[in-house]
Amino acid sequence: MNDSKYLLKHTVPEVAEYLTLRKACGLSLRGTAASKIGLSNSLFAVTVRRTSDQTLVGMGRLIGDGGTAYQILDIAVLPEDQGNGLAKSIMSAIMNHIHNEVDPKLT
């Protein structure tokens, strides 16, 4: 990932841009109300934005019960920004969170 072109943050995207990204990436459509609930219940999330215009170009998130079950989902990168290592950076951030923040006694 080119750090001067993209900015990775540990944050949940806004609902509208989440829905826009899903559609642009060919992921299944979700409703606004359900997305608001789902995003707010994320255990951890990563966004990637273009530094030039702050457009959301990628994301991923971690959900689970906080004890025995965790799932990585919503890994998405805009087609025009694919091939720049963004998905790898997103997954790396999520895996680092799991390794550093999830109590190994619980998994």
MDAnalysis code that builds the backbone (N, CA, C; Angstrom):
import MDAnalysis as mda
import numpy as np

u = mda.Universe.empty(321, n_residues=107, atom_resindex=np.repeat(np.arange(107), 3), trajectory=True)
u.add_TopologyAttr("name", ["N", "CA", "C"] * 107)
u.add_TopologyAttr("resid", np.arange(1, 108))
u.add_TopologyAttr("resname", ["MET", "ASN", "ASP", "SER", "LYS", "TYR", "LEU", "LEU", "LYS", "HIS", "THR", "VAL", "PRO", "GLU", "VAL", "ALA", "GLU", "TYR", "LEU", "THR", "LEU", "ARG", "LYS", "ALA", "CYS", "GLY", "LEU", "SER", "LEU", "ARG", "GLY", "THR", "ALA", "ALA", "SER", "LYS", "ILE", "GLY", "LEU", "SER", "ASN", "SER", "LEU", "PHE", "ALA", "VAL", "THR", "VAL", "ARG", "ARG", "THR", "SER", "ASP", "GLN", "THR", "LEU", "VAL", "GLY", "MET", "GLY", "ARG", "LEU", "ILE", "GLY", "ASP", "GLY", "GLY", "THR", "ALA", "TYR", "GLN", "ILE", "LEU", "ASP", "ILE", "ALA", "VAL", "LEU", "PRO", "GLU", "ASP", "GLN", "GLY", "ASN", "GLY", "LEU", "ALA", "LYS", "SER", "ILE", "MET", "SER", "ALA", "ILE", "MET", "ASN", "HIS", "ILE", "HIS", "ASN", "GLU", "VAL", "ASP", "PRO", "LYS", "LEU", "THR"])
u.atoms.positions = np.array([
    [0.852, -1.180, 0.000],
    [0.000, 0.000, 0.000],
    [0.893, 1.238, 0.000],
    [0.604, 2.154, -0.869],
    [1.330, 3.414, -0.971],
    [0.791, 4.379, 0.079],
    [1.573, 4.605, 1.138],
    [1.106, 5.432, 2.253],
    [0.890, 6.890, 1.886],
    [1.520, 7.364, 0.819],
    [1.286, 8.755, 0.423],
    [-0.003, 8.903, -0.384],
    [-0.467, 7.818, -0.970],
    [-1.689, 7.856, -1.780],
    [-2.925, 7.442, -0.989],
    [-2.734, 6.608, 0.041],
    [-3.853, 6.059, 0.807],
    [-3.625, 6.229, 2.301],
    [-4.715, 6.358, 3.028],
    [-4.674, 6.461, 4.484],
    [-5.545, 5.362, 5.079],
    [-4.937, 4.496, 5.879],
    [-5.652, 3.422, 6.555],
    [-5.943, 3.866, 7.983],
    [-7.196, 3.731, 8.403],
    [-7.597, 4.095, 9.762],
    [-8.409, 2.966, 10.377],
    [-8.321, 2.858, 11.685],
    [-9.110, 1.876, 12.431],
    [-10.419, 2.542, 12.821],
    [-11.358, 2.522, 11.901],
    [-12.645, 3.171, 12.122],
    [-13.710, 2.551, 11.228],
    [-14.946, 2.728, 11.623],
    [-16.091, 2.252, 10.842],
    [-16.470, 3.347, 9.840],
    [-16.793, 2.983, 8.595],
    [-17.216, 4.009, 7.636],
    [-18.628, 4.502, 7.931],
    [-18.968, 5.627, 7.346],
    [-20.342, 6.114, 7.403],
    [-21.226, 5.134, 6.625],
    [-22.477, 5.045, 7.016],
    [-23.401, 4.085, 6.399],
    [-23.515, 4.312, 4.893],
    [-23.714, 5.553, 4.470],
    [-23.909, 5.837, 3.043],
    [-22.700, 5.416, 2.216],
    [-21.502, 5.697, 2.698],
    [-20.320, 5.327, 1.921],
    [-20.062, 3.819, 1.973],
    [-20.451, 3.176, 3.060],
    [-20.384, 1.712, 3.152],
    [-21.263, 1.094, 2.064],
    [-22.486, 1.597, 1.944],
    [-23.413, 1.068, 0.941],
    [-22.912, 1.338, -0.473],
    [-22.342, 2.509, -0.693],
    [-21.792, 2.857, -2.003],
    [-20.629, 1.938, -2.358],
    [-19.746, 1.694, -1.395],
    [-18.599, 0.811, -1.630],
    [-19.054, -0.610, -1.934],
    [-20.003, -1.120, -1.176],
    [-20.513, -2.476, -1.419],
    [-21.040, -2.602, -2.848],
    [-21.831, -1.627, -3.265],
    [-22.416, -1.669, -4.610],
    [-21.323, -1.611, -5.679],
    [-20.368, -0.700, -5.514],
    [-19.295, -0.538, -6.500],
    [-18.425, -1.785, -6.606],
    [-18.325, -2.538, -5.519],
    [-17.494, -3.752, -5.499],
    [-18.269, -5.012, -5.868],
    [-19.558, -4.871, -6.170],
    [-20.365, -6.018, -6.565],
    [-20.805, -6.898, -5.417],
    [-20.745, -6.378, -4.191],
    [-21.225, -7.139, -3.034],
    [-22.738, -7.020, -2.932],
    [-23.349, -7.924, -2.211],
    [-24.806, -7.900, -2.069],
    [-25.258, -6.607, -1.401],
    [-26.421, -6.144, -1.820],
    [-26.961, -4.896, -1.296],
    [-27.518, -5.110, 0.101],
    [-27.427, -4.080, 0.917],
    [-27.937, -4.090, 2.284],
    [-28.811, -2.864, 2.482],
    [-29.738, -2.946, 3.410],
    [-30.583, -1.810, 3.732],
    [-29.859, -0.822, 4.636],
    [-30.296, 0.423, 4.602],
    [-29.665, 1.470, 5.398],
    [-29.791, 1.205, 6.890],
    [-30.994, 0.878, 7.351],
    [-31.210, 0.656, 8.787],
    [-30.393, -0.532, 9.289],
    [-30.407, -1.620, 8.541],
    [-29.644, -2.807, 8.940],
    [-28.145, -2.513, 8.934],
    [-27.689, -1.749, 7.960],
    [-26.266, -1.406, 7.877],
    [-25.833, -0.547, 9.056],
    [-26.680, 0.376, 9.449],
    [-26.365, 1.235, 10.600],
    [-26.180, 0.389, 11.860],
    [-27.079, -0.557, 12.065],
    [-26.980, -1.448, 13.229],
    [-25.725, -2.315, 13.130],
    [-25.538, -2.927, 11.974],
    [-24.400, -3.823, 11.791],
    [-23.062, -3.126, 11.967],
    [-22.904, -1.969, 11.351],
    [-21.639, -1.249, 11.465],
    [-21.356, -0.838, 12.903],
    [-22.388, -0.392, 13.593],
    [-22.181, 0.057, 14.976],
    [-21.845, -1.107, 15.912],
    [-22.173, -2.322, 15.511],
    [-21.868, -3.496, 16.328],
    [-20.566, -4.193, 15.930],
    [-19.802, -3.576, 15.046],
    [-18.505, -4.138, 14.659],
    [-17.580, -4.156, 15.865],
    [-16.820, -5.220, 16.004],
    [-15.802, -5.270, 17.050],
    [-14.589, -4.430, 16.670],
    [-14.306, -4.387, 15.374],
    [-13.152, -3.650, 14.858],
    [-13.400, -3.423, 13.378],
    [-12.953, -2.295, 12.869],
    [-13.112, -2.008, 11.445],
    [-11.928, -1.195, 10.943],
    [-11.666, -1.334, 9.660],
    [-10.583, -0.629, 8.992],
    [-11.156, 0.045, 7.757],
    [-10.786, 1.294, 7.546],
    [-11.134, 1.974, 6.305],
    [-9.854, 2.413, 5.612],
    [-9.918, 2.478, 4.287],
    [-8.825, 3.024, 3.490],
    [-9.418, 4.124, 2.630],
    [-8.787, 5.296, 2.699],
    [-9.238, 6.450, 1.923],
    [-8.097, 6.964, 1.058],
    [-8.472, 7.505, -0.103],
    [-7.501, 8.206, -0.929],
    [-7.127, 9.501, -0.212],
    [-5.859, 9.783, -0.106],
    [-5.447, 11.011, 0.571],
    [-5.822, 12.248, -0.239],
    [-5.924, 12.118, -1.545],
    [-6.202, 13.282, -2.394],
    [-7.601, 13.843, -2.209],
    [-8.589, 12.978, -1.963],
    [-9.973, 13.462, -1.868],
    [-10.779, 12.826, -0.735],
    [-10.129, 12.001, 0.087],
    [-10.759, 11.332, 1.236],
    [-11.868, 10.346, 0.857],
    [-11.913, 9.934, -0.408],
    [-12.889, 8.942, -0.847],
    [-12.595, 7.597, -0.194],
    [-13.649, 6.948, 0.311],
    [-13.509, 5.598, 0.841],
    [-13.261, 4.655, -0.329],
    [-12.108, 3.990, -0.334],
    [-11.778, 3.074, -1.423],
    [-11.692, 1.626, -0.961],
    [-11.653, 1.409, 0.359],
    [-11.577, 0.052, 0.861],
    [-11.948, -0.032, 2.323],
    [-12.290, -1.251, 2.747],
    [-12.658, -1.469, 4.147],
    [-12.649, -2.948, 4.471],
    [-12.739, -3.232, 5.740],
    [-12.938, -4.574, 6.255],
    [-13.343, -4.450, 7.707],
    [-13.988, -5.488, 8.224],
    [-14.381, -5.412, 9.630],
    [-14.414, -6.783, 10.271],
    [-14.425, -6.750, 11.594],
    [-14.442, -7.938, 12.427],
    [-15.708, -7.897, 13.271],
    [-16.433, -9.006, 13.258],
    [-17.619, -9.120, 14.102],
    [-17.463, -10.366, 14.963],
    [-18.299, -10.483, 15.966],
    [-18.254, -11.677, 16.787],
    [-18.917, -11.466, 18.126],
    [-18.823, -12.494, 18.944],
    [-19.473, -12.438, 20.252],
    [-18.528, -11.980, 21.355],
    [-17.278, -11.706, 21.006],
    [-16.318, -11.246, 21.989],
    [-15.743, -12.348, 22.855],
    [-16.113, -13.578, 22.567],
    [-15.644, -14.697, 23.378],
    [-15.087, -15.829, 22.555],
    [-15.973, -16.555, 21.869],
    [-15.535, -17.754, 21.158],
    [-15.644, -17.667, 19.646],
    [-16.381, -16.700, 19.140],
    [-16.613, -16.651, 17.699],
    [-16.285, -15.269, 17.142],
    [-15.476, -15.274, 16.076],
    [-15.098, -14.047, 15.385],
    [-15.206, -14.320, 13.890],
    [-15.568, -13.291, 13.130],
    [-15.660, -13.441, 11.683],
    [-15.166, -12.164, 11.022],
    [-14.308, -12.330, 10.026],
    [-13.836, -11.209, 9.217],
    [-14.749, -11.117, 8.007],
    [-15.241, -9.919, 7.736],
    [-16.129, -9.759, 6.590],
    [-16.051, -8.360, 6.019],
    [-16.798, -8.144, 4.952],
    [-16.866, -6.859, 4.252],
    [-15.501, -6.380, 3.768],
    [-14.629, -7.303, 3.383],
    [-13.359, -6.900, 2.781],
    [-13.691, -6.451, 1.362],
    [-13.462, -5.180, 1.094],
    [-13.824, -4.628, -0.214],
    [-12.850, -3.519, -0.591],
    [-12.484, -3.473, -1.875],
    [-11.644, -2.413, -2.421],
    [-12.238, -2.027, -3.770],
    [-12.403, -0.722, -4.001],
    [-12.926, -0.272, -5.291],
    [-12.105, -0.876, -6.427],
    [-12.768, -1.299, -7.506],
    [-12.041, -1.923, -8.617],
    [-10.874, -1.079, -9.130],
    [-11.056, 0.234, -9.224],
    [-9.990, 1.093, -9.765],
    [-8.798, 1.240, -8.814],
    [-8.963, 0.821, -7.574],
    [-7.871, 0.908, -6.600],
    [-7.299, -0.464, -6.247],
    [-7.804, -1.512, -6.880],
    [-7.283, -2.852, -6.633],
    [-5.891, -2.988, -7.246],
    [-5.123, -3.917, -6.725],
    [-3.774, -4.140, -7.231],
    [-2.720, -3.283, -6.550],
    [-3.109, -2.573, -5.502],
    [-2.184, -1.715, -4.763],
    [-1.879, -2.247, -3.368],
    [-2.273, -3.480, -3.090],
    [-2.004, -4.074, -1.785],
    [-2.947, -3.629, -0.688],
    [-4.066, -3.003, -1.059],
    [-4.986, -2.482, -0.045],
    [-5.674, -3.595, 0.731],
    [-6.140, -4.624, 0.045],
    [-6.811, -5.733, 0.743],
    [-5.840, -6.423, 1.704],
    [-4.585, -6.565, 1.301],
    [-3.579, -7.154, 2.195],
    [-3.375, -6.280, 3.424],
    [-3.347, -4.971, 3.230],
    [-3.175, -4.048, 4.360],
    [-4.374, -4.093, 5.292],
    [-5.563, -4.200, 4.729],
    [-6.784, -4.301, 5.534],
    [-6.746, -5.579, 6.365],
    [-6.450, -6.698, 5.710],
    [-6.388, -7.976, 6.428],
    [-5.289, -7.971, 7.490],
    [-4.170, -7.379, 7.188],
    [-3.073, -7.303, 8.146],
    [-3.488, -6.520, 9.387],
    [-4.187, -5.408, 9.192],
    [-4.652, -4.603, 10.329],
    [-5.645, -5.384, 11.182],
    [-6.541, -6.109, 10.532],
    [-7.528, -6.903, 11.276],
    [-6.842, -8.038, 12.032],
    [-5.932, -8.735, 11.374],
    [-5.229, -9.836, 12.039],
    [-4.361, -9.332, 13.193],
    [-3.724, -8.176, 13.017],
    [-2.947, -7.592, 14.116],
    [-3.849, -7.292, 15.302],
    [-5.037, -6.782, 15.028],
    [-5.989, -6.507, 16.108],
    [-6.347, -7.803, 16.838],
    [-6.636, -8.838, 16.089],
    [-6.993, -10.121, 16.706],
    [-5.839, -10.631, 17.577],
    [-4.634, -10.617, 17.041],
    [-3.481, -11.143, 17.783],
    [-3.137, -10.300, 19.009],
    [-3.370, -8.985, 18.925],
    [-2.988, -8.091, 20.021],
    [-4.093, -7.814, 21.024],
    [-5.356, -7.940, 20.610],
    [-6.457, -7.503, 21.469],
    [-7.366, -8.620, 21.967],
    [-7.402, -9.739, 21.250],
    [-8.282, -10.833, 21.655],
    [-7.521, -11.728, 22.628],
    [-8.077, -11.948, 23.779],
    [-7.447, -12.783, 24.808],
    [-7.329, -14.212, 24.286],
    [-6.102, -14.740, 24.158],
    [-5.938, -16.098, 23.624],
    [-6.641, -17.163, 24.454],
    [-6.902, -16.875, 25.703],
    [-7.612, -17.837, 26.551],
    [-9.070, -17.984, 26.128],
    [-9.562, -16.988, 25.387],
    [-10.965, -17.013, 24.972],
    [-11.164, -17.663, 23.612],
    [-10.105, -17.835, 22.845],
    [-10.265, -18.353, 21.487],
    [-9.911, -19.815, 21.389],
])
